[in-house]
Amino acid sequence: MSLNALRPLLSIKLRLNADKQPLFEISPGDVMRLEDDILKIDCGSNPFVSREDGLVGFSGLRFRPSMVYAPNRKFAGSAYSWVNEKTGQSLGRAMAAAMPVYFGLSLTQGFNFTPMTPLQLCSNLYGLSLDGYSVNGKISELRKQLRGNLRPFYQNGQLQGYGSLMRIFESVNSEAKVARTVSNLGYDVQLGIHPDMLVGGIGVEVKNVLWSFVGTHEYLFQLRQRVERIAKEQNAQIVIFDAAQYFNFFLHNHMRPFSTVMKKAMWRARKGGLSGILLSYSPFDQTPRGLIL
């Protein structure tokens, strides 16, 4: 089958504005081209870009800085460079491997906002560090996981490797995001491994459930059932299931402010009880909300 049908797609530049400011831009032609009916994808050896129009991200897909938890493009660029350096350039190598696969998948599955996650992770870790929190353990954990995943990236198949890389970013980002969120609420936070963090001396474990989440009573019941097992395994008294979306999902506005939910969970923990929390946090409006399970 001829690939000439893709030529119109490669000439498209889609930019969505919100409040008269660009929210994101998709421009496949920046990284994909047709040569003699062969599709070539070149995202560069370190594909992060930050341009004068204020958008940051990767060639072909860029975002408003607030979408990646950064106040401006300078902060986003500094955060990415800082994490890349701290991971021994593993972050840059991971994104150089992942982005061509992302664009290849986009041709058949449509464009999504998955690449926002590693940028959010960088902003969250960098922001915590600037606020005086020790993130060395999380950086070491991220570096180890990225290196371990990059070795078999081409041996086990790029699709499998891409999925594994994105799950790593999602998992560590959820932990860093929760730590940054509760620290902004005034809680003392110490990042760890088992559990993921101590909040006011209370063990808190974070699980990313973005891709498994469905808003049914049955699913919420399953999450409730997991709380006791996870808490016991990770030495935690609060388990937070992060269902945060790139934009608000349909239950978001019906949930309570996360500050209220976290306060109740902390009270329970001090009384010796366990709590599970479903967290929704959209970078679109930056209003963390939650639900006690």
HUBELGI-V439156 format. One record per residue. N is the residue number from 0. PHI is phi in degrees with one decimal (* if undefined). NEAR is the number of other ideal C-beta (glycine too) atoms within 8 Angstrom. Layout:
BEGIN
n:N phi:PHI near:NEAR
n:N phi:PHI near:NEAR
END
This chain:
BEGIN
n:0 phi:* near:2
n:1 phi:-70.5 near:5
n:2 phi:-91.3 near:9
n:3 phi:-61.2 near:7
n:4 phi:-63.1 near:6
n:5 phi:-81.2 near:11
n:6 phi:-57.3 near:8
n:7 phi:-59.8 near:7
n:8 phi:-63.2 near:8
n:9 phi:-70.5 near:11
n:10 phi:-95.3 near:7
n:11 phi:-81.4 near:10
n:12 phi:-129.7 near:8
n:13 phi:-103.1 near:7
n:14 phi:-125.7 near:8
n:15 phi:-103.1 near:8
n:16 phi:-101.8 near:8
n:17 phi:-139.0 near:7
n:18 phi:56.2 near:4
n:19 phi:64.8 near:4
n:20 phi:-124.1 near:8
n:21 phi:-63.4 near:11
n:22 phi:-96.0 near:9
n:23 phi:-159.1 near:14
n:24 phi:-139.2 near:11
n:25 phi:-117.6 near:11
n:26 phi:-140.7 near:10
n:27 phi:-56.4 near:12
n:28 phi:-64.3 near:11
n:29 phi:-69.5 near:7
n:30 phi:-127.1 near:13
n:31 phi:-118.1 near:13
n:32 phi:-149.2 near:8
n:33 phi:-104.0 near:13
n:34 phi:-130.3 near:5
n:35 phi:53.4 near:4
n:36 phi:64.1 near:6
n:37 phi:-118.4 near:7
n:38 phi:-84.6 near:8
n:39 phi:-116.2 near:8
n:40 phi:-119.8 near:9
n:41 phi:-132.6 near:7
n:42 phi:-100.5 near:12
n:43 phi:87.5 near:7
n:44 phi:-75.5 near:5
n:45 phi:-144.5 near:8
n:46 phi:-78.6 near:12
n:47 phi:-65.4 near:11
n:48 phi:-135.7 near:9
n:49 phi:-140.2 near:9
n:50 phi:-121.3 near:9
n:51 phi:-64.0 near:3
n:52 phi:-75.3 near:5
n:53 phi:94.0 near:11
n:54 phi:-86.0 near:14
n:55 phi:-131.2 near:16
n:56 phi:150.2 near:13
n:57 phi:-130.3 near:12
n:58 phi:-52.6 near:10
n:59 phi:95.5 near:13
n:60 phi:-154.2 near:13
n:61 phi:-132.9 near:10
n:62 phi:-133.4 near:14
n:63 phi:-63.2 near:11
n:64 phi:-52.6 near:14
n:65 phi:-63.0 near:9
n:66 phi:-69.2 near:12
n:67 phi:-113.1 near:15
n:68 phi:62.7 near:11
n:69 phi:-114.9 near:13
n:70 phi:-70.8 near:5
n:71 phi:-160.2 near:8
n:72 phi:-70.0 near:12
n:73 phi:-63.5 near:7
n:74 phi:-63.1 near:12
n:75 phi:-61.4 near:16
n:76 phi:-66.3 near:11
n:77 phi:-63.8 near:9
n:78 phi:-64.0 near:15
n:79 phi:-63.9 near:12
n:80 phi:-62.7 near:8
n:81 phi:-65.4 near:12
n:82 phi:-67.2 near:15
n:83 phi:-60.5 near:12
n:84 phi:-66.0 near:8
n:85 phi:-65.7 near:8
n:86 phi:-93.5 near:12
n:87 phi:63.9 near:7
n:88 phi:71.2 near:8
n:89 phi:-64.9 near:13
n:90 phi:-61.6 near:14
n:91 phi:-60.8 near:11
n:92 phi:-66.2 near:10
n:93 phi:-64.6 near:13
n:94 phi:-71.3 near:14
n:95 phi:-64.2 near:12
n:96 phi:-79.4 near:14
n:97 phi:-80.9 near:12
n:98 phi:-64.9 near:15
n:99 phi:-61.0 near:11
n:100 phi:-66.4 near:12
n:101 phi:-56.3 near:12
n:102 phi:-69.2 near:14
n:103 phi:-62.4 near:8
n:104 phi:-65.2 near:10
n:105 phi:-61.9 near:11
n:106 phi:-66.0 near:8
n:107 phi:-108.6 near:4
n:108 phi:-108.1 near:6
n:109 phi:88.3 near:4
n:110 phi:-77.7 near:6
n:111 phi:-133.1 near:7
n:112 phi:-111.8 near:8
n:113 phi:-53.5 near:7
n:114 phi:-64.4 near:13
n:115 phi:-64.2 near:13
n:116 phi:-60.8 near:11
n:117 phi:-62.0 near:12
n:118 phi:-71.1 near:16
n:119 phi:-62.4 near:13
n:120 phi:-58.5 near:14
n:121 phi:-60.4 near:15
n:122 phi:-61.7 near:14
n:123 phi:-67.2 near:14
n:124 phi:-66.0 near:15
n:125 phi:-64.7 near:13
n:126 phi:-62.5 near:11
n:127 phi:-62.3 near:14
n:128 phi:-62.8 near:10
n:129 phi:-63.2 near:6
n:130 phi:-83.6 near:7
n:131 phi:96.0 near:4
n:132 phi:-86.0 near:10
n:133 phi:-81.9 near:6
n:134 phi:-115.3 near:11
n:135 phi:-59.4 near:6
n:136 phi:-63.4 near:10
n:137 phi:-67.7 near:12
n:138 phi:-64.2 near:12
n:139 phi:-63.1 near:8
n:140 phi:-62.4 near:10
n:141 phi:-64.4 near:15
n:142 phi:-60.0 near:12
n:143 phi:-62.1 near:8
n:144 phi:-68.2 near:10
n:145 phi:-64.9 near:15
n:146 phi:-63.0 near:10
n:147 phi:-65.1 near:7
n:148 phi:-86.1 near:13
n:149 phi:-73.7 near:12
n:150 phi:-58.0 near:7
n:151 phi:-91.6 near:8
n:152 phi:-54.1 near:11
n:153 phi:-89.3 near:6
n:154 phi:-75.9 near:6
n:155 phi:-91.3 near:7
n:156 phi:105.1 near:6
n:157 phi:-66.8 near:9
n:158 phi:-63.9 near:8
n:159 phi:-64.5 near:8
n:160 phi:-63.4 near:16
n:161 phi:-61.2 near:13
n:162 phi:-60.5 near:8
n:163 phi:-66.3 near:9
n:164 phi:-61.5 near:14
n:165 phi:-65.4 near:11
n:166 phi:-67.3 near:9
n:167 phi:-62.6 near:12
n:168 phi:-60.3 near:11
n:169 phi:-64.0 near:12
n:170 phi:-65.1 near:9
n:171 phi:-68.9 near:13
n:172 phi:-64.0 near:14
n:173 phi:-59.1 near:13
n:174 phi:-63.9 near:13
n:175 phi:-66.7 near:14
n:176 phi:-65.5 near:14
n:177 phi:-63.9 near:15
n:178 phi:-60.1 near:15
n:179 phi:-67.6 near:12
n:180 phi:-66.2 near:11
n:181 phi:-70.9 near:12
n:182 phi:-67.0 near:12
n:183 phi:-67.2 near:6
n:184 phi:-85.6 near:9
n:185 phi:98.7 near:4
n:186 phi:-82.2 near:10
n:187 phi:-77.4 near:6
n:188 phi:-123.6 near:11
n:189 phi:-127.7 near:7
n:190 phi:-75.6 near:13
n:191 phi:-145.7 near:9
n:192 phi:-119.1 near:6
n:193 phi:-130.9 near:6
n:194 phi:-83.6 near:12
n:195 phi:-62.8 near:14
n:196 phi:-163.2 near:14
n:197 phi:-108.1 near:11
n:198 phi:-116.8 near:13
n:199 phi:57.9 near:7
n:200 phi:82.7 near:5
n:201 phi:-99.1 near:11
n:202 phi:-71.1 near:12
n:203 phi:-126.6 near:16
n:204 phi:-110.6 near:13
n:205 phi:-118.7 near:12
n:206 phi:-124.6 near:11
n:207 phi:-85.3 near:10
n:208 phi:-124.4 near:10
n:209 phi:-54.9 near:10
n:210 phi:-84.1 near:5
n:211 phi:-94.8 near:5
n:212 phi:-69.0 near:9
n:213 phi:-136.8 near:5
n:214 phi:-87.5 near:8
n:215 phi:-109.5 near:6
n:216 phi:-63.5 near:5
n:217 phi:-63.5 near:6
n:218 phi:-66.6 near:10
n:219 phi:-62.0 near:12
n:220 phi:-63.7 near:8
n:221 phi:-64.4 near:8
n:222 phi:-64.0 near:13
n:223 phi:-58.9 near:9
n:224 phi:-66.8 near:8
n:225 phi:-79.9 near:11
n:226 phi:-58.8 near:13
n:227 phi:-63.2 near:8
n:228 phi:-64.3 near:8
n:229 phi:-63.9 near:12
n:230 phi:-59.8 near:15
n:231 phi:-67.3 near:7
n:232 phi:-66.3 near:6
n:233 phi:-106.1 near:12
n:234 phi:59.1 near:8
n:235 phi:-122.6 near:12
n:236 phi:-116.3 near:11
n:237 phi:-131.1 near:17
n:238 phi:-116.8 near:17
n:239 phi:-108.3 near:12
n:240 phi:-97.3 near:12
n:241 phi:-87.7 near:14
n:242 phi:-106.4 near:11
n:243 phi:-57.6 near:10
n:244 phi:-107.0 near:10
n:245 phi:-71.1 near:9
n:246 phi:-132.0 near:6
n:247 phi:-58.1 near:10
n:248 phi:-99.7 near:11
n:249 phi:-65.5 near:5
n:250 phi:-91.3 near:9
n:251 phi:-54.0 near:12
n:252 phi:-71.8 near:6
n:253 phi:-98.1 near:4
n:254 phi:-96.0 near:11
n:255 phi:-88.0 near:8
n:256 phi:-54.3 near:9
n:257 phi:-60.5 near:14
n:258 phi:-59.2 near:8
n:259 phi:-68.8 near:9
n:260 phi:-65.4 near:15
n:261 phi:-65.0 near:14
n:262 phi:-61.3 near:8
n:263 phi:-66.2 near:10
n:264 phi:-65.7 near:12
n:265 phi:-65.7 near:13
n:266 phi:-62.1 near:8
n:267 phi:-58.7 near:11
n:268 phi:-62.1 near:13
n:269 phi:-67.8 near:7
n:270 phi:-91.2 near:6
n:271 phi:92.6 near:4
n:272 phi:-94.7 near:7
n:273 phi:-107.5 near:11
n:274 phi:-139.1 near:14
n:275 phi:-114.1 near:14
n:276 phi:-127.5 near:16
n:277 phi:-93.8 near:12
n:278 phi:-106.9 near:14
n:279 phi:-120.4 near:16
n:280 phi:-144.6 near:13
n:281 phi:-94.9 near:14
n:282 phi:-67.5 near:11
n:283 phi:-65.0 near:8
n:284 phi:-123.3 near:5
n:285 phi:52.6 near:8
n:286 phi:-123.4 near:8
n:287 phi:-64.2 near:11
n:288 phi:-133.5 near:14
n:289 phi:-148.3 near:15
n:290 phi:-142.6 near:12
n:291 phi:-73.6 near:9
n:292 phi:-84.5 near:11
END
